[in-house]
Amino acid sequence: MLLRRLREIMAEPKDTQARLDMVVRAIAANMVAEVCSLYLLRANGLLELFATEGLNPEAIHQTHLKVGEGLVGLIAETADYVSLPDAQAHPHFAYRPETGEEIYKSLMGVPMLRGGRVIGVLVVQNRTMRHYEEEEVESLQTIAMLLAEVVASEALPETKPGIEGWTPSGISAVLAEARSHRFLGRGMAEGIAFGKVVLHAPRVDITHIIATDVRAERVLLDNSLQDLLKEVEGMLSSDKLARAGEHRDVLEAYQMFAKDRGWTNRLREAVESGLTAAAAAERVQMENRARMQRVSDPYLRERLQDLDDLSNRLLRHLTGQIQPPGSLQLPDDTIVLARNMGPTELLDYDRSKLKGVVVEEGSDTSHVAIVARALEIPMVGGAAYILDWVEPGDSIILDGELGAVYVRPTEDVIAAYTERMAMRARKQAQFDALRGLPAVTRDGLAIRLDINAGLIVDLPHLDDTGADGIGLFRTELQFLISALFPRFEVQRDLYGRVLDVAGNRRVIFRTLDVGADKTLPYLRQRGEENPALGWRGTRLAMERPSLLKYQLRALLAAAAGRELNLMFPMISEIAEFRQARAMVDTELERLTRQGLAPPATLNIGTMLEVPSLVWQLPHLLPLVDFISIGSNDLMQFFYAYDRENPKFAGRYDSLSAPSLQLMQYIVQQCDLHRVPVSVCGELASRPLEAMALIGLGYRSLSMSPMSIGPVKLMVMNLNAAGAAEIVTRGVALNQPVREQLVEFADRNNIPY
């Protein structure tokens, strides 16, 4: 009866404060309590008294407690209930004189949980020393669950100010703050996206909370628990999983949890309190998630995570809502959230509706991040525990540049990002206006600007950006997103389409670069302690020559009668290049014997990523047609740091003297031997770094499609001689040049 009455109150056309006041009065009357108080957690971490029946009404919105302070703060901190016959004798009791609560002895309080986190506290008090029964605690927990749902929804619009000094939207704004949260991770693909949360592993939608037939819900719960147990036992008995191993240990732990009486008893008690079986499972799950957030021990967190996964399975048995992510009906502004994803899983989503991706794990060089950048889908990784805080359909803002994610953002955050989006749109319009113009500096130097690509979806970027060509086509992406090794015909057709779209524009194909973090599901590779320095690139191709021969055959066939530019990755010494070049010659001879047309022009080069190759340039350059510097790996190996380790972020400046000296030596050697050289990677993608490269003498840069506009705008406003003077002086004096280039750009109105 009380739950239905609370629903009726929240639906009444009254202002927010009036409805909250009615709620606490109804609870106090039903619980036979002299006091009922509602506290909500604000964005600043303070619990604010929002409504009360029995305490001094002037204390509303004036009384605040920190999490952990007082009994209310203790409930919020532990996410657990408190029931005390003499609350004032408890060491955590915090007296607030403005409330007038000194006359009340007993206290019972429960957390309001939403998405596994505390968003408020609900408290009842009595004058006498009263021992609250377990049934009363259960009832208050059920009421708190309903209130949390209402507060977390947008069902509390503010129609008029209820309190002196509050703006018309004041209370609603604070309720929004209680729901809002910011996560800081790592930007994995640039861009800003507004949208709605879609879970990659969708959470079950609970539509009915209050039971109309408790007995029927009890039977449904028992039957679903039995079905769940049979499902887990079926996994254990299957042929593939019958053998011993870690996978079996995990399933046996699942089986243990499924039989755990503590868990099943809590589920049954929640049903007896008046909840549907599904709502009971969700409530117990929220309580476990709240515990999970307080646990720091990795083993215990993993066990609680297993229980959370088991709860999801039970919810699906209770509701029958089992759907694969790709088949979901998506909103037009979908932002997918996942613990982690593979590249093929990302491609399963409708590209016209997918606006962004957030993952709890992952790195900016992971396969899914590479695909996201290729598709120009903003992406943030490393957003730890975000799945514990979101619900499907929540509003969300994703900032792929700063690595920030705002769940249920407040109005001021929305306004700030709306302005940023407008500013980006204005900049993009400025870049679009430059699309057909050549990238020429103010003192007349032509700079070649190419894009990096790797998938068919990248090809429209050639026209969209006005790029000169494709300076790096990563052929391994086709292999990474395929469940099976791509057949000859499939490879040939892809390379042919790339050349068709490019037309007269140059395309440089990089041969298969797998190993390290890029592992093929159908290619068995041994584990390595440091894969970035391990068996990858051309090293792996030489060990398994059939891989490279097969690919070279497809490339040569696709380029029949046309120009073909190809280069080898991870060359460490000249002998490796000679060996790879000999394989090309063998395949050309085979093509001739078969009477097939060879490429009209064949240029063969190498990536320069390993520092050892730099000191072999005088002997290497006469053997190659061009050089492409892979700046990401080159700088990683040059400074001996792991670019995946966040501790190194900003530690080594790419515009420091050693970096510039290395890059200057390379371009001087290439110029001396008249061998074209280009730079691809992060160095080429950022306007200030690109300015330094031009100052050093580089005239060809390859970058992500999104970087073409900003870099071209910089080039067209740059006096290259001025940049050259700054970097040359920095190299000579062994000094970094970042600050000097910034000052130079500001002084000459060069956008960077």
SULGI-V66088 format. One record per helix or strand of 2 or more residues. SS is the DSSP state (A for helix, B for strand). FROM is the first residue (numbers start at 1). TO is the last residue. Records with the same first field share a line. If there is no record, write none. Layout:
SS=FROM-TO  FROM-TO
This chain:
A=2-11  16-31  57-59  70-78  87-89  97-99  101-103  134-152  170-179  214-237  239-241  246-259  261-272  277-294  298-319  325-327  343-347  367-375  386-388  411-433  456-458  460-465  476-480  488-502  531-533  538-543  545-558  574-593  611-614  617-623  631-639  646-648  657-672  682-685  687-696  705-716  720-733  738-747
B=35-41  46-53  64-66  82-84  106-114  117-126  181-184  186-189  192-199  334-338  354-359  378-381  395-399  404-407  448-453  470-474  507-510  563-568  601-608  626-630  676-680  700-703
